[in-house]
Amino acid sequence: MFKYLILIACLVGALSATAFPPGLVPMLDGRIVGGRPVDIAEYPHQISMQYYGSHRCGGSIIGDGKTILTAAHCVEGVSAKNLQVRVGSSFHNEGGQLIQVTEIRKHEKYNSWTIDYDVAIMKLAEQVKTGAKAQIISLNRAAMKGGELAKISGWGATREGGSIPKQLQAVDIEIVSQSVCRQQYGSSRITDRMLCGGVNGGGKDSCQGDSGGPLIVNGQQAGVVSWGSGCARPNYSGVYANVQNLLPWIEENSA
């Protein structure tokens, strides 16, 4: 988590000057704002990525149950031997099943300057023991439309600059159309590999600690928490990696 703060500080000058409208600072490490504490049984696909035993990012259980989908920026510069995932627990620091990561596959086109192609796969040493509190999530194949209801979850800070909660949080938002999101961030900033979500007036967002976590629409994962300008700000949506447009890579690298 501290590495992300350092990374953001290093990127601010270049990104603010070139890739973002004036005054915008991208936040790479998302958080749940405006949500509520939930039980893992409501979001059994959710995992906590543990770096040297501390929560780093979110992710989701996919494929064969030995595969985790997360954000590329969550695993950049990190060795698999230093990562574990906790599944089946409402709390990032205890309970459930703790499994060693054996391999990281980051999208080869991931760009840390534009935050494009922000997806990665982690392979596990053993299969997740599925049940009421740990389940595989299916991946969305349909194009998203503005206004569709979505759910996001994670252990990120509940306010911009705040500390992270121990219990899983979740909030309901809506999909924001590409045209509106491009008006917010600039037409060249939002690519087809990105999907946006938020609420009118702000106040609810995945926007430190939630990156890599799932955005769910109609029971399927449609996005991966990626970046945004601050947290839950009125005129800026949260930005997610678009699962539909990255699905061929995800499926190929899940095998």
C-alpha positions as CSV (number, residue, x, y, z in Angstrom):
1,M,0.0,0.0,0.0
2,F,2.8,2.4,0.8
3,K,4.4,1.5,-2.5
4,Y,1.3,2.8,-4.3
5,L,1.5,6.1,-2.5
6,I,5.1,6.4,-3.6
7,L,4.1,5.4,-7.1
8,I,1.3,7.9,-7.3
9,A,3.6,10.6,-6.1
10,C,6.1,9.7,-8.8
11,L,3.4,9.7,-11.5
12,V,1.5,12.8,-10.6
13,G,3.7,15.2,-12.5
14,A,3.8,13.3,-15.8
15,L,0.1,12.1,-15.7
16,S,-1.3,15.5,-14.7
17,A,0.6,17.2,-17.4
18,T,-0.1,14.8,-20.2
19,A,-2.8,12.2,-19.7
20,F,-5.3,14.0,-17.5
21,P,-7.2,17.3,-17.6
22,P,-5.6,20.1,-15.5
23,G,-5.8,19.5,-11.8
24,L,-6.7,15.8,-11.9
25,V,-4.6,13.3,-9.9
26,P,-5.2,9.6,-10.7
27,M,-5.7,7.3,-7.7
28,L,-4.5,3.8,-8.6
29,D,-5.5,2.1,-5.5
30,G,-9.3,2.0,-5.2
31,R,-11.5,2.2,-2.1
32,I,-15.1,1.7,-1.2
33,V,-16.8,4.9,-0.2
34,G,-20.4,5.3,0.9
35,G,-20.9,1.6,1.4
36,R,-21.8,-0.7,4.2
37,P,-20.2,-3.7,6.0
38,V,-21.2,-7.0,4.5
39,D,-20.6,-10.7,5.1
40,I,-18.4,-12.6,2.6
41,A,-21.3,-14.9,1.9
42,E,-22.9,-12.0,-0.1
43,Y,-19.7,-11.6,-2.1
44,P,-18.1,-15.1,-2.0
45,H,-15.9,-14.4,-5.1
46,Q,-14.0,-11.6,-3.3
47,I,-10.4,-12.2,-2.1
48,S,-7.9,-10.2,-0.2
49,M,-4.4,-10.1,-1.8
50,Q,-1.9,-10.3,1.1
51,Y,1.6,-8.9,0.6
52,Y,4.0,-10.0,3.4
53,G,0.8,-10.7,5.5
54,S,-0.9,-7.4,5.0
55,H,-3.9,-6.5,2.7
56,R,-2.7,-5.0,-0.5
57,C,-5.5,-5.3,-3.1
58,G,-8.7,-7.1,-4.0
59,G,-9.4,-9.7,-6.6
60,S,-11.9,-12.4,-7.5
61,I,-12.0,-16.2,-7.8
62,I,-12.4,-17.3,-11.5
63,G,-11.9,-20.2,-13.8
64,D,-10.9,-23.5,-12.2
65,G,-10.7,-22.2,-8.6
66,K,-6.9,-21.9,-8.7
67,T,-7.0,-18.6,-10.5
68,I,-7.5,-15.0,-9.3
69,L,-8.3,-12.0,-11.5
70,T,-6.9,-8.7,-10.3
71,A,-5.4,-5.4,-11.6
72,A,-2.0,-5.3,-13.2
73,H,-1.0,-2.3,-11.1
74,C,-1.5,-4.4,-8.0
75,V,1.2,-6.9,-9.0
76,E,3.7,-4.6,-10.7
77,G,7.1,-5.1,-9.3
78,V,5.9,-7.8,-6.9
79,S,7.2,-11.4,-6.7
80,A,4.6,-14.2,-6.4
81,K,6.6,-15.7,-3.5
82,N,5.6,-12.7,-1.4
83,L,1.9,-12.9,-2.1
84,Q,-0.9,-14.9,-0.6
85,V,-4.7,-14.6,-1.0
86,R,-7.3,-14.9,1.7
87,V,-10.6,-16.4,0.6
88,G,-13.8,-17.1,2.5
89,S,-13.5,-14.5,5.2
90,S,-15.3,-11.2,5.8
91,F,-12.1,-9.9,7.4
92,H,-8.9,-9.3,5.5
93,N,-6.7,-10.1,8.5
94,E,-8.1,-13.4,9.8
95,G,-10.2,-16.4,9.0
96,G,-11.0,-18.3,5.8
97,Q,-8.4,-20.0,3.7
98,L,-4.9,-18.5,3.1
99,I,-3.3,-19.7,-0.1
100,Q,0.2,-19.0,-1.6
101,V,0.4,-17.4,-5.0
102,T,2.7,-19.4,-7.3
103,E,2.6,-17.4,-10.6
104,I,1.7,-13.9,-11.8
105,R,0.6,-13.2,-15.3
106,K,0.3,-9.5,-16.0
107,H,-1.1,-8.2,-19.3
108,E,1.8,-7.6,-21.6
109,K,0.2,-4.4,-22.9
110,Y,-0.4,-2.9,-19.4
111,N,0.8,0.7,-19.4
112,S,1.5,2.3,-16.0
113,W,1.3,5.8,-17.6
114,T,-2.1,5.4,-19.2
115,I,-3.3,2.6,-16.8
116,D,-4.6,0.8,-19.9
117,Y,-4.9,-3.1,-20.0
118,D,-5.0,-3.0,-16.2
119,V,-5.6,-6.8,-15.6
120,A,-3.5,-9.6,-14.2
121,I,-3.9,-13.3,-13.3
122,M,-2.5,-15.0,-10.2
123,K,-2.2,-18.8,-10.1
124,L,-2.6,-20.5,-6.7
125,A,-0.7,-23.3,-5.0
126,E,-3.9,-25.1,-4.2
127,Q,-7.6,-24.9,-5.2
128,V,-10.0,-22.8,-3.3
129,K,-12.3,-24.8,-1.1
130,T,-15.6,-23.6,-2.5
131,G,-18.8,-23.3,-0.4
132,A,-21.1,-20.6,0.8
133,K,-18.3,-18.2,1.6
134,A,-16.0,-18.9,-1.4
135,Q,-17.3,-19.3,-4.9
136,I,-16.1,-18.8,-8.5
137,I,-17.6,-15.8,-10.3
138,S,-18.5,-16.0,-14.0
139,L,-17.2,-13.3,-16.4
140,N,-19.4,-10.9,-18.4
141,R,-19.5,-11.2,-22.1
142,A,-22.0,-8.5,-22.9
143,A,-21.5,-4.8,-23.7
144,M,-22.5,-2.6,-20.7
145,K,-25.0,0.2,-21.0
146,G,-25.1,3.4,-19.0
147,G,-27.5,3.2,-16.1
148,E,-27.2,-0.5,-15.5
149,L,-27.0,-1.4,-11.8
150,A,-23.6,-2.6,-10.5
151,K,-22.1,-3.7,-7.2
152,I,-18.5,-3.2,-5.9
153,S,-16.8,-4.6,-2.8
154,G,-13.5,-4.5,-1.0
155,W,-11.5,-3.6,2.1
156,G,-10.3,-0.2,0.9
157,A,-10.5,3.0,3.0
158,T,-14.0,4.3,3.5
159,R,-13.1,7.9,2.7
160,E,-10.4,9.6,0.7
161,G,-7.1,9.4,2.7
162,G,-8.7,7.3,5.4
163,S,-7.6,4.0,7.0
164,I,-8.9,0.6,5.7
165,P,-11.6,-1.3,7.6
166,K,-11.2,-4.9,8.8
167,Q,-14.6,-6.0,7.5
168,L,-15.6,-6.2,3.9
169,Q,-17.5,-3.2,2.5
170,A,-19.8,-3.0,-0.5
171,V,-21.9,-0.4,-2.3
172,D,-24.3,-0.2,-5.3
173,I,-23.5,2.1,-8.2
174,E,-24.5,2.5,-11.8
175,I,-22.6,2.0,-15.1
176,V,-21.6,5.3,-16.6
177,S,-21.6,5.5,-20.4
178,Q,-18.3,5.8,-22.3
179,S,-19.4,9.2,-23.7
180,V,-20.1,10.7,-20.3
181,C,-16.9,9.2,-18.8
182,R,-14.9,10.6,-21.7
183,Q,-16.4,14.0,-21.1
184,Q,-15.2,13.7,-17.5
185,Y,-11.7,12.6,-18.1
186,G,-11.0,13.5,-21.8
187,S,-11.8,11.6,-24.9
188,S,-8.4,10.0,-25.3
189,R,-8.0,9.0,-21.6
190,I,-10.8,6.4,-21.5
191,T,-10.1,3.5,-23.8
192,D,-12.2,0.6,-24.9
193,R,-10.4,-1.5,-22.2
194,M,-12.0,0.7,-19.6
195,L,-15.5,0.8,-18.0
196,C,-16.8,3.5,-15.8
197,G,-19.2,3.5,-12.8
198,G,-20.5,5.9,-10.2
199,V,-23.6,7.7,-9.0
200,N,-25.0,11.2,-9.7
201,G,-23.6,13.7,-7.2
202,G,-20.7,11.4,-6.1
203,G,-20.5,10.0,-2.6
204,K,-20.3,6.3,-3.6
205,D,-17.3,4.8,-5.3
206,S,-14.6,2.2,-5.5
207,C,-11.9,4.6,-5.7
208,Q,-6.6,2.6,-1.6
209,G,-7.0,-1.1,-0.9
210,D,-9.8,-2.0,-3.3
211,S,-7.9,-2.1,-6.6
212,G,-8.2,-5.4,-8.4
213,G,-11.5,-6.1,-6.9
214,P,-14.7,-7.0,-8.9
215,L,-17.4,-4.8,-10.3
216,I,-20.5,-7.1,-10.7
217,V,-23.5,-6.6,-13.0
218,N,-26.3,-9.2,-13.1
219,G,-24.3,-11.7,-11.1
220,Q,-21.3,-11.6,-13.4
221,Q,-18.0,-9.7,-13.2
222,A,-18.0,-6.9,-15.7
223,G,-15.0,-4.8,-14.4
224,V,-11.8,-4.8,-12.3
225,V,-11.2,-1.8,-9.9
226,S,-8.5,0.3,-11.6
227,W,-8.3,4.1,-11.1
228,G,-10.1,7.3,-10.7
229,S,-9.7,11.0,-9.8
230,G,-9.8,11.0,-6.0
231,C,-12.7,9.1,-4.4
232,A,-16.4,9.6,-4.9
233,R,-16.0,13.1,-6.3
234,P,-19.2,14.5,-7.9
235,N,-17.9,14.9,-11.5
236,Y,-15.6,11.9,-11.8
237,S,-16.6,8.3,-12.2
238,G,-14.5,5.3,-11.0
239,V,-12.7,3.6,-13.8
240,Y,-12.5,-0.2,-14.2
241,A,-10.8,-2.6,-16.5
242,N,-13.4,-3.7,-19.0
243,V,-13.7,-7.5,-18.6
244,Q,-15.7,-8.0,-21.8
245,N,-13.0,-6.4,-24.0
246,L,-10.2,-8.1,-22.1
247,L,-11.9,-11.5,-22.0
248,P,-9.8,-13.4,-24.6
249,W,-6.6,-12.5,-22.7
250,I,-8.1,-13.4,-19.3
251,E,-9.4,-16.8,-20.5
252,E,-6.1,-17.6,-22.3
253,N,-4.1,-16.8,-19.3
254,S,-6.4,-18.6,-16.8
255,A,-5.6,-22.0,-18.3
